[in-house]
Amino acid sequence: MQILTIVIGIIFVLLLLSLLATTMMELLSSLFSLRSRNLIKALRNMLASSDPNEVLVDEFQRNSLYRHLTQQYGRRRTSSVGPSYMNAETFQSILFDVILKGDDISNLEARLDALPDEDLRNVLKQLLRESGGQLDLFRLEVQNWYNSVMDRAAGWYKRYTQKILLFMGLGIAVVFNADTLSLYDRLSNDPETLEQLANAAEQYVAARERVNQLPQETTAPEPVSPAPTTTDPVDPVSTDPNSADPSFGDRAPADPFGTSTTVQPPTTVEQPAPATYLYSGEDVSDKDFKTSLEELKGLLNNEIAEIRRPLGLGWEGVSLRELSLFDLISKFFGYILTALAVSLGAPFWFDLLKKLVNIRSSGARPYEE
């Protein structure tokens, strides 16, 4: 039973470090518009895979509807990169406008033959044949094609961010001296700290379960007032099981030890038809950056600070000169393990922590036997 408690303590630390990396990744994504750049990359692959001049891409980005998506709410200036999200219906509408150039829809086949990109021309003509020449079905075929490409683009973005998280996890491990091997040794020889950390992990999981149960409780028959709704779609990158965002959202609550009583009201999300999308419904803005920055500060000052004190994370009182060669090699591999663990993402560690906490709760505590 003691080994289970040790594993729970280690996983809880790795979860918090993963959440720290997730928040930093959100800052990086907002600062450099990574989702927007990935969307533009996907559009280039669709519209100009064999056209070196990228004529259609330029016309697509000059479209008024596309430029309107890049506008920040309440501001006249537009983003220099582009929107971070575009649904299939919008893509199809802009594409048809670019292809037809104001011409009647009856001349669609002739316009397709005049497209500068051979691959795009062949794809659209194939979709038109499969739809039997019916325009409504052709529109749906184009939207489904866009969705399938966006699913692959989600994989591109996931692999790209996972590489960043790996190096980010290594940096976090070094900065906080979060050596997984030393952490195991510390918890194995300090029962008081081990029990304190395991109890904090249990409180964290219990707090998250209470928050996750809230939407079901508020959707009971005849509610007093309806829950607020939003038309922003869910971001599959954030909710991907292997990404940096767990089932409780893209980061932990402000208080993982369950001391906060403030609960945000649930929202009902309406999914736009017809399929799955890659990008967040919110465009990159200064507000996103400031929000992520505040969450990063809160994570460092609250959750990370809580585990640093009992575990002694950091470089205070550590002298590298006093370490032997074996200790340095062990610490190096410990950092590598921490970096690999952080790159797995917070959802992986939260799900695993939840299962182990449930197992521990069903049995006797190791120091109560």
C-alpha positions as CSV (number, residue, x, y, z in Angstrom):
1,M,0.0,0.0,0.0
2,Q,2.9,2.4,0.7
3,I,4.2,2.0,-2.9
4,L,0.8,3.0,-4.1
5,T,0.9,6.1,-2.0
6,I,4.3,7.0,-3.3
7,V,3.1,6.6,-6.9
8,I,0.1,8.9,-6.2
9,G,2.4,11.5,-4.8
10,I,4.8,11.4,-7.8
11,I,1.9,11.5,-10.2
12,F,0.3,14.5,-8.4
13,V,3.6,16.4,-8.8
14,L,3.9,15.5,-12.4
15,L,0.3,16.6,-13.0
16,L,1.0,20.0,-11.6
17,L,4.1,20.4,-13.6
18,S,2.2,19.3,-16.7
19,L,-0.4,22.0,-16.0
20,L,2.4,24.5,-15.6
21,A,3.7,23.5,-19.0
22,T,0.2,23.6,-20.5
23,T,-0.3,27.2,-19.2
24,M,3.1,28.2,-20.7
25,M,2.1,26.5,-23.9
26,E,-1.1,28.6,-24.0
27,L,1.0,31.8,-23.5
28,L,3.3,30.7,-26.3
29,S,0.3,29.8,-28.6
30,S,-1.3,33.2,-28.0
31,L,1.9,35.2,-28.3
32,F,2.9,33.6,-31.6
33,S,-0.6,32.7,-33.0
34,L,0.3,29.1,-33.4
35,R,-3.2,27.9,-34.1
36,S,-3.7,30.6,-36.7
37,R,-0.4,29.7,-38.5
38,N,-1.4,26.0,-38.5
39,L,-4.8,26.9,-40.0
40,I,-3.1,28.9,-42.8
41,K,-0.7,26.0,-43.4
42,A,-3.7,23.6,-43.8
43,L,-5.4,26.1,-46.2
44,R,-2.2,26.2,-48.3
45,N,-2.1,22.5,-48.5
46,M,-5.7,22.5,-49.7
47,L,-5.7,25.4,-52.1
48,A,-2.2,25.6,-53.4
49,S,-0.5,22.3,-53.1
50,S,0.7,22.4,-56.8
51,D,0.5,26.2,-57.4
52,P,3.8,27.9,-56.5
53,N,2.2,31.3,-56.8
54,E,-0.6,30.5,-54.3
55,V,-3.1,32.5,-56.2
56,L,-6.2,31.1,-54.5
57,V,-4.6,31.4,-51.1
58,D,-4.1,35.1,-51.6
59,E,-7.7,35.5,-52.9
60,F,-9.0,33.5,-50.1
61,Q,-7.3,35.7,-47.5
62,R,-8.5,38.9,-49.3
63,N,-12.1,37.7,-49.0
64,S,-14.2,40.1,-46.8
65,L,-15.6,37.3,-44.7
66,Y,-12.2,35.9,-44.0
67,R,-10.8,39.3,-43.1
68,H,-13.8,39.8,-40.8
69,L,-12.8,36.7,-38.9
70,T,-9.4,38.2,-38.2
71,Q,-10.9,41.3,-36.6
72,Q,-10.8,41.5,-32.8
73,Y,-14.1,42.3,-31.2
74,G,-14.5,46.1,-30.6
75,R,-11.4,47.0,-32.6
76,R,-10.8,48.2,-36.2
77,R,-7.4,46.7,-36.6
78,T,-7.1,43.2,-37.9
79,S,-4.6,40.4,-37.0
80,S,-1.6,40.1,-39.2
81,V,-1.8,36.3,-39.1
82,G,-5.4,35.3,-39.5
83,P,-8.2,33.6,-37.5
84,S,-7.4,30.7,-35.2
85,Y,-10.7,29.0,-36.1
86,M,-12.9,28.5,-39.2
87,N,-15.9,26.2,-39.5
88,A,-16.7,24.1,-42.5
89,E,-19.6,26.2,-43.7
90,T,-17.5,29.4,-43.6
91,F,-14.7,27.7,-45.6
92,Q,-17.2,26.4,-48.2
93,S,-18.8,29.9,-48.6
94,I,-15.5,31.7,-49.0
95,L,-14.2,29.0,-51.4
96,F,-17.2,29.2,-53.6
97,D,-17.0,33.0,-53.7
98,V,-13.3,32.8,-54.7
99,I,-14.0,30.2,-57.4
100,L,-17.1,31.9,-58.9
101,K,-15.8,35.5,-58.7
102,G,-19.3,36.8,-58.7
103,D,-20.4,34.5,-61.5
104,D,-23.6,32.5,-61.5
105,I,-23.5,29.1,-59.8
106,S,-24.6,27.5,-63.0
107,N,-21.1,28.2,-64.4
108,L,-19.4,26.3,-61.5
109,E,-18.0,23.5,-63.7
110,A,-16.4,26.0,-66.1
111,R,-14.9,27.8,-63.1
112,L,-13.5,24.6,-61.7
113,D,-11.7,23.9,-65.0
114,A,-10.0,27.3,-64.8
115,L,-8.6,26.8,-61.3
116,P,-4.8,27.3,-61.2
117,D,-4.1,24.5,-58.7
118,E,-4.3,21.1,-60.4
119,D,-4.8,19.1,-57.2
120,L,-7.6,21.4,-56.0
121,R,-9.3,21.2,-59.4
122,N,-9.2,17.4,-59.4
123,V,-10.5,17.1,-55.9
124,L,-13.4,19.5,-56.4
125,K,-14.4,17.9,-59.7
126,Q,-14.3,14.4,-58.0
127,L,-16.5,15.7,-55.2
128,L,-18.9,17.2,-57.8
129,R,-19.1,13.9,-59.6
130,E,-19.8,12.0,-56.3
131,S,-22.6,14.4,-55.5
132,G,-24.3,13.7,-58.9
133,G,-24.1,17.3,-59.9
134,Q,-26.5,18.3,-57.0
135,L,-25.2,21.6,-55.6
136,D,-26.5,21.0,-52.0
137,L,-24.8,17.7,-51.8
138,F,-21.7,19.2,-53.4
139,R,-21.6,21.8,-50.6
140,L,-21.8,19.1,-48.0
141,E,-19.0,17.1,-49.7
142,V,-16.8,20.2,-49.7
143,Q,-17.5,20.8,-46.0
144,N,-16.7,17.1,-45.2
145,W,-13.5,17.4,-47.1
146,Y,-12.5,20.4,-45.1
147,N,-13.3,18.6,-41.9
148,S,-11.2,15.6,-42.8
149,V,-8.3,17.9,-43.6
150,M,-8.7,19.7,-40.3
151,D,-8.7,16.4,-38.5
152,R,-5.2,15.7,-40.0
153,A,-4.2,19.3,-39.2
154,A,-5.1,18.6,-35.6
155,G,-2.6,15.8,-35.6
156,W,0.1,18.1,-37.1
157,Y,-0.6,20.7,-34.3
158,K,-0.6,18.0,-31.6
159,R,2.8,16.6,-32.7
160,Y,4.2,20.1,-33.0
161,T,3.1,21.2,-29.5
162,Q,4.2,17.9,-28.0
163,K,7.8,18.6,-29.2
164,I,7.6,22.0,-27.6
165,L,6.2,20.5,-24.4
166,L,9.1,18.0,-24.3
167,F,11.7,20.8,-24.2
168,M,9.5,22.9,-22.0
169,G,9.2,20.0,-19.5
170,L,13.0,19.7,-19.5
171,G,13.3,23.4,-18.7
172,I,10.8,23.1,-15.9
173,A,12.5,20.1,-14.5
174,V,15.9,21.9,-14.4
175,V,14.4,25.2,-13.0
176,F,12.5,23.5,-10.2
177,N,15.1,20.7,-9.7
178,A,12.2,18.3,-10.3
179,D,14.2,15.1,-10.5
180,T,11.7,12.2,-10.7
181,L,14.3,9.7,-9.2
182,S,15.1,12.0,-6.3
183,L,11.4,12.7,-5.8
184,Y,10.8,8.9,-5.4
185,D,13.7,8.6,-2.9
186,R,12.4,11.6,-0.9
187,L,8.9,10.3,-0.6
188,S,10.1,6.8,0.2
189,N,12.0,8.1,3.2
190,D,9.7,10.8,4.5
191,P,6.3,9.3,5.5
192,E,5.0,12.6,6.8
193,T,5.5,14.4,3.5
194,L,4.2,11.5,1.6
195,E,1.0,11.4,3.5
196,Q,0.6,15.1,3.2
197,L,1.1,15.0,-0.6
198,A,-1.2,12.0,-1.0
199,N,-4.0,13.8,0.9
200,A,-3.6,16.9,-1.2
201,A,-4.0,14.7,-4.3
202,E,-7.2,13.2,-2.9
203,Q,-8.6,16.6,-2.2
204,Y,-7.6,17.8,-5.7
205,V,-9.4,14.9,-7.4
206,A,-12.5,15.3,-5.1
207,A,-12.7,19.0,-5.9
208,R,-12.5,18.3,-9.7
209,E,-15.2,15.6,-9.4
210,R,-17.5,18.1,-7.6
211,V,-17.0,20.6,-10.4
212,N,-17.6,18.0,-13.1
213,Q,-20.8,16.9,-11.5
214,L,-22.2,20.5,-11.4
215,P,-23.6,20.6,-15.0
216,Q,-25.6,17.4,-14.4
217,E,-27.0,18.9,-11.2
218,T,-28.0,22.2,-12.9
219,T,-29.7,20.4,-15.8
220,A,-32.5,19.0,-13.6
221,P,-36.1,19.4,-14.8
222,E,-37.7,22.8,-14.4
223,P,-34.6,24.8,-13.5
224,V,-35.0,28.2,-11.9
225,S,-33.1,30.0,-14.7
226,P,-31.6,28.6,-17.9
227,A,-27.8,28.2,-18.1
228,P,-26.0,30.8,-20.2
229,T,-25.2,29.6,-23.7
230,T,-22.4,30.2,-26.1
231,T,-21.9,29.5,-29.7
232,D,-18.2,29.0,-29.4
233,P,-17.2,25.5,-30.5
234,V,-15.1,23.2,-28.4
235,D,-11.4,23.1,-29.3
236,P,-10.5,19.4,-30.1
237,V,-6.8,20.2,-29.6
238,S,-7.5,21.2,-26.1
239,T,-9.7,18.2,-25.4
240,D,-7.6,15.6,-27.1
241,P,-6.7,12.9,-24.6
242,N,-3.0,13.2,-25.3
243,S,-2.8,17.0,-25.5
244,A,-2.0,19.3,-22.6
245,D,-5.6,19.7,-21.5
246,P,-7.3,17.4,-19.1
247,S,-11.0,16.5,-18.9
248,F,-11.5,19.4,-16.5
249,G,-10.6,22.0,-19.2
250,D,-7.3,23.1,-20.3
251,R,-5.9,23.7,-16.9
252,A,-6.4,23.0,-13.2
253,P,-8.6,25.1,-10.9
254,A,-7.0,27.9,-8.9
255,D,-7.1,25.8,-5.8
256,P,-6.2,22.1,-6.2
257,F,-6.5,21.5,-2.5
258,G,-10.2,22.2,-2.5
259,T,-10.2,25.2,-0.3
260,S,-12.0,27.5,-2.7
261,T,-15.8,27.6,-2.7
262,T,-16.3,29.7,-5.8
263,V,-17.7,27.7,-8.8
264,Q,-18.1,29.1,-12.2
265,P,-21.5,28.7,-13.8
266,P,-21.8,26.0,-16.4
267,T,-22.3,26.7,-20.0
268,T,-24.1,24.8,-22.7
269,V,-22.0,24.4,-25.8
270,E,-23.7,24.3,-29.1
271,Q,-21.7,22.4,-31.7
272,P,-21.7,23.9,-35.3
273,A,-22.7,21.5,-38.0
274,P,-21.6,19.3,-39.6
275,A,-18.4,17.8,-37.9
276,T,-15.4,18.2,-35.8
277,Y,-13.1,21.3,-35.9
278,L,-9.5,21.9,-34.9
279,Y,-9.3,25.4,-33.7
280,S,-10.8,27.3,-30.7
281,G,-13.8,29.5,-31.3
282,E,-11.9,32.4,-29.8
283,D,-9.4,34.4,-31.9
284,V,-6.1,35.1,-30.4
285,S,-6.3,38.4,-28.5
286,D,-4.6,40.4,-25.8
287,K,-7.2,39.2,-23.4
288,D,-6.2,35.6,-24.1
289,F,-2.6,36.4,-23.4
290,K,-3.4,38.3,-20.2
291,T,-5.7,35.5,-18.9
292,S,-3.0,32.8,-19.5
293,L,-0.5,35.1,-17.8
294,E,-2.7,35.5,-14.7
295,E,-3.3,31.7,-14.6
296,L,0.4,31.1,-14.8
297,K,1.0,33.4,-11.9
298,G,-1.7,31.8,-9.9
299,L,-0.3,28.3,-10.6
300,L,3.2,29.3,-9.5
301,N,2.0,31.1,-6.4
302,N,-0.5,28.6,-5.2
303,E,-0.4,25.0,-6.5
304,I,3.4,24.8,-7.3
305,A,4.3,26.7,-4.1
306,E,2.2,24.2,-2.0
307,I,4.3,21.2,-3.2
308,R,7.6,23.0,-3.2
309,R,7.6,23.6,0.5
310,P,7.2,20.0,1.7
311,L,9.2,18.4,-1.2
312,G,12.0,20.9,-1.2
313,L,11.9,21.5,-4.9
314,G,14.3,24.1,-6.2
315,W,18.0,24.7,-5.9
316,E,18.1,26.2,-2.4
317,G,20.7,24.5,-0.3
318,V,21.9,22.3,-3.3
319,S,25.6,22.3,-4.2
320,L,26.5,20.7,-7.5
321,R,30.1,20.5,-6.4
322,E,29.2,18.1,-3.5
323,L,27.4,15.7,-5.9
324,S,29.3,12.6,-7.1
325,L,29.4,11.5,-10.7
326,F,26.7,8.9,-10.0
327,D,24.5,11.6,-8.4
328,L,24.9,13.8,-11.5
329,I,24.1,11.0,-13.9
330,S,21.1,10.0,-11.8
331,K,19.8,13.6,-11.7
332,F,20.2,13.9,-15.5
333,F,18.1,10.8,-16.1
334,G,15.6,12.1,-13.5
335,Y,15.2,15.3,-15.5
336,I,14.7,13.3,-18.7
337,L,12.0,11.3,-17.0
338,T,10.3,14.4,-15.8
339,A,10.4,16.0,-19.3
340,L,9.0,12.9,-20.9
341,A,6.2,12.8,-18.3
342,V,5.3,16.4,-18.8
343,S,5.1,15.9,-22.6
344,L,2.4,13.2,-22.0
345,G,0.0,15.9,-21.0
346,A,-2.0,16.7,-17.9
347,P,-5.1,14.7,-19.0
348,F,-3.0,11.5,-18.9
349,W,-1.8,12.1,-15.4
350,F,-5.2,13.3,-14.1
351,D,-7.0,10.2,-15.3
352,L,-4.3,8.0,-13.8
353,L,-4.3,9.9,-10.6
354,K,-8.1,9.6,-10.3
355,K,-7.9,5.8,-10.7
356,L,-5.2,5.4,-8.2
357,V,-6.8,7.7,-5.7
358,N,-10.0,5.6,-5.9
359,I,-8.0,2.5,-5.3
360,R,-6.3,4.0,-2.3
361,S,-9.5,5.3,-0.9
362,S,-11.1,1.8,-1.0
363,G,-8.3,0.3,1.1
364,A,-6.6,1.0,4.4
365,R,-4.1,3.8,4.7
366,P,-0.5,2.5,5.0
367,Y,0.1,4.3,8.3
368,E,-3.2,3.4,9.8
369,E,-2.7,-0.4,9.6
